[in-house]
């Protein structure tokens, strides 16, 4: 494993640990298992098909990078990629 890969893995693990500690530090009724840690989105809720689809194909969200439907970080809104590619080609 290269240094960069080890660094990114350690960074991701550290952010996930901070997010989990934040959630576990709350009262059980206040835990929602999603949010942001140091600006990075996380979502530890059980995945749903609706959330998955709303993240990878969402015409109502102008962003290309959207929060993962589970885990920590971002994923790509493929609808916006398609739309912008069509604008470039037209």
MARSE-97034 format. One line per 5 residues: number of its first residue (from 1); their letters; for each residue z, x negated, y negated of N, C-alpha, C. Coordinates in Angstrom, 3 decimals. Layout:
# MARSE-97034
NUM	A	Z/X/Y/Z/X/Y/Z/X/Y  ... .
This chain:
# MARSE-97034
1	XXXXX	0.000/-0.845/1.181/0.000/0.000/0.000/0.000/-0.891/-1.245  -0.902/-0.601/-2.167/-0.992/-1.401/-3.383/0.148/-1.083/-4.327  0.378/-2.005/-5.260/1.476/-1.829/-6.220/1.342/-0.536/-7.003  0.130/-0.229/-7.426/-0.098/0.995/-8.202/0.262/2.232/-7.376  -0.140/2.240/-6.115/0.166/3.378/-5.251/1.666/3.513/-5.030 .
6	XXXXX	2.339/2.387/-4.842/3.793/2.422/-4.662/4.471/2.921/-5.931  3.973/2.474/-7.076/4.543/2.918/-8.355/4.374/4.425/-8.522  3.162/4.938/-8.271/2.914/6.377/-8.429/3.741/7.198/-7.441  3.883/6.699/-6.217/4.710/7.404/-5.233/6.169/7.427/-5.675  6.667/6.302/-6.161/8.059/6.232/-6.626/8.263/7.124/-7.851 .
11	XXXXX	7.302/7.135/-8.758/7.387/7.979/-9.944/7.419/9.460/-9.562  6.537/9.861/-8.666/6.495/11.244/-8.221/7.794/11.637/-7.522  8.269/10.769/-6.660/9.533/11.029/-5.964/10.693/11.123/-6.949  10.717/10.239/-7.944/11.770/10.272/-8.957/11.745/11.550/-9.770  10.552/11.984/-10.187/10.432/13.230/-10.947/10.856/14.426/-10.102 .
16	XXXXX	10.457/14.431/-8.830/10.857/15.523/-7.948/12.373/15.545/-7.773  12.984/14.374/-7.646/14.447/14.304/-7.497/15.145/14.835/-8.751  14.642/14.461/-9.919/15.233/14.954/-11.169/15.108/16.476/-11.252  13.929/16.998/-10.892/13.720/18.448/-10.928/14.658/19.160/-9.961  14.802/18.627/-8.751/15.703/19.244/-7.774/17.153/19.200/-8.243 .
21	XXXXX	17.563/18.066/-8.788/18.930/17.955/-9.294/19.178/18.933/-10.437  18.165/19.110/-11.291/18.293/20.081/-12.372/18.489/21.490/-11.808  17.674/21.860/-10.834/17.786/23.193/-10.244/19.117/23.375/-9.528  19.537/22.369/-8.772/20.785/22.476/-8.022/22.011/22.441/-8.933  21.853/21.904/-10.140/22.943/21.879/-11.102/23.156/23.210/-11.800 .
26	XXXXX	22.229/24.126/-11.634/22.343/25.457/-12.240/23.121/26.391/-11.310  23.584/27.467/-11.894/24.191/28.511/-11.084/23.106/29.106/-10.182  23.443/29.499/-8.964/22.420/30.038/-8.058/21.560/31.147/-8.669  22.150/32.009/-9.457/21.385/33.106/-10.069/20.403/32.592/-11.121  20.622/31.388/-11.652/19.766/30.838/-12.702/18.670/29.924/-12.166 .
31	XXXXX	18.654/29.663/-10.874/17.640/28.785/-10.287/16.322/29.536/-10.126  15.268/29.017/-10.762/13.959/29.649/-10.622/12.964/28.755/-9.880  13.328/27.521/-9.632/12.587/26.555/-8.818/11.215/26.201/-9.369  11.003/26.419/-10.652/9.782/25.918/-11.291/10.087/25.627/-12.755  9.285/24.738/-13.329/9.480/24.349/-14.716/8.811/23.021/-14.994 .
36	XXXXX	9.401/22.232/-15.892/8.859/20.925/-16.262/9.981/19.905/-16.262  9.640/18.686/-15.865/10.569/17.570/-15.943/9.822/16.425/-16.619  10.350/15.994/-17.764/9.705/14.953/-18.567/8.234/15.277/-18.832  7.943/16.558/-19.050/6.588/16.996/-19.366/5.693/17.267/-18.169  6.164/16.982/-16.979/5.360/17.172/-15.766/5.784/18.485/-15.098 .
41	XXXXX	4.816/19.380/-14.826/5.179/20.659/-14.215/5.552/20.501/-12.736  6.473/21.364/-12.299/6.807/21.413/-10.879/6.991/22.865/-10.465  6.764/23.120/-9.194/6.953/24.457/-8.636/7.362/24.288/-7.181  8.621/24.581/-6.898/9.151/24.442/-5.545/9.336/25.791/-4.861  8.792/26.853/-5.464/8.874/28.171/-4.837/7.935/28.211/-3.632 .
46	XXXXX	8.218/29.083/-2.657/7.276/29.219/-1.545/5.896/29.606/-2.087  4.838/28.993/-1.574/3.501/29.286/-2.104/3.052/30.699/-1.747  2.244/31.258/-2.630/1.627/32.557/-2.366/0.131/32.429/-2.584  -0.617/33.292/-1.932/-2.068/33.277/-2.098/-2.450/33.594/-3.546  -1.762/34.550/-4.160/-2.055/34.909/-5.553/-1.851/33.722/-6.492 .
51	XXXXX	-0.746/32.987/-6.330/-0.488/31.836/-7.192/-1.526/30.738/-6.940  -1.861/30.523/-5.684/-2.879/29.523/-5.340/-4.197/29.849/-6.024  -4.645/31.092/-5.881/-5.925/31.479/-6.475/-5.882/31.452/-7.993  -4.745/31.825/-8.580/-4.651/31.838/-10.042/-4.641/30.427/-10.616  -4.356/29.450/-9.809/-4.363/28.063/-10.292/-5.717/27.399/-10.092 .
56	XXXXX	-6.376/27.657/-8.957/-7.635/26.942/-8.720/-8.869/27.694/-9.223  -8.739/28.998/-9.503/-9.892/29.770/-9.997/-9.380/30.827/-10.961  -9.232/30.429/-12.242/-8.643/31.344/-13.218/-9.491/31.405/-14.478  -10.325/32.444/-14.603/-11.144/32.576/-15.805/-10.333/32.854/-17.068  -9.097/33.320/-16.922/-8.269/33.654/-18.077/-7.524/32.460/-18.654 .
61	XXXXX	-7.540/31.320/-17.969/-6.845/30.120/-18.430/-7.885/29.087/-18.847  -7.890/28.717/-20.119/-8.885/27.787/-20.648/-8.687/26.347/-20.188  -7.505/26.042/-19.646/-7.206/24.660/-19.258/-7.956/24.272/-17.983  -8.348/23.002/-17.918/-8.909/22.462/-16.680/-7.776/21.996/-15.775  -6.807/21.299/-16.331/-5.646/20.858/-15.555/-4.528/21.880/-15.703 .
66	XXXXX	-4.116/22.443/-14.582/-3.055/23.448/-14.553/-1.981/22.986/-13.568  -0.763/23.505/-13.685/0.285/23.095/-12.746/-0.087/23.406/-11.290  0.332/22.519/-10.384/0.147/22.784/-8.951/0.767/24.120/-8.585  0.240/24.757/-7.560/0.852/26.003/-7.103/2.082/25.723/-6.248  2.234/24.490/-5.780/3.460/24.050/-5.113/3.551/22.533/-5.262 .
71	XXXXX	4.743/22.057/-5.548/4.939/20.620/-5.703/5.066/20.219/-7.151  4.678/18.971/-7.417/4.846/18.421/-8.764/3.515/17.858/-9.243  3.171/18.137/-10.486/1.925/17.618/-11.058/0.946/18.719/-11.399  -0.314/18.347/-11.438/-1.372/19.255/-11.866/-2.427/19.399/-10.792  -3.207/20.469/-10.927/-4.384/20.679/-10.091/-5.526/21.097/-11.015 .
76	XXXXX	-6.698/21.262/-10.471/-7.884/21.551/-11.282/-8.241/23.027/-11.188  -8.437/23.648/-12.351/-8.925/25.019/-12.437/-10.453/24.936/-12.288  -10.928/25.180/-11.080/-12.349/24.994/-10.784/-13.247/25.952/-11.563  -12.729/27.116/-11.928/-13.523/28.040/-12.729/-13.910/27.394/-14.057  -12.951/26.744/-14.710/-13.238/26.124/-15.999/-14.186/24.933/-15.856 .
81	XXXXX	-14.092/24.217/-14.755/-15.039/23.119/-14.497/-16.442/23.692/-14.370  -16.587/24.764/-13.587/-17.893/25.410/-13.406/-18.437/25.927/-14.736  -17.580/26.596/-15.501/-18.010/27.164/-16.777/-18.484/26.078/-17.735  -17.748/24.990/-17.825/-18.129/23.938/-18.753/-19.351/23.177/-18.282  -19.521/23.038/-16.978/-20.738/22.414/-16.447/-21.955/23.257/-16.789 .
86	XXXXX	-21.804/24.587/-16.683/-22.903/25.479/-17.028/-23.263/25.380/-18.510  -22.245/25.202/-19.363/-22.507/25.052/-20.812/-23.270/23.766/-21.087  -22.982/22.711/-20.338/-23.676/21.438/-20.520/-25.129/21.523/-20.055  -25.364/22.270/-18.990/-26.701/22.364/-18.414/-27.589/23.293/-19.228  -27.003/24.354/-19.785/-27.787/25.365/-20.518/-28.392/24.838/-21.786 .
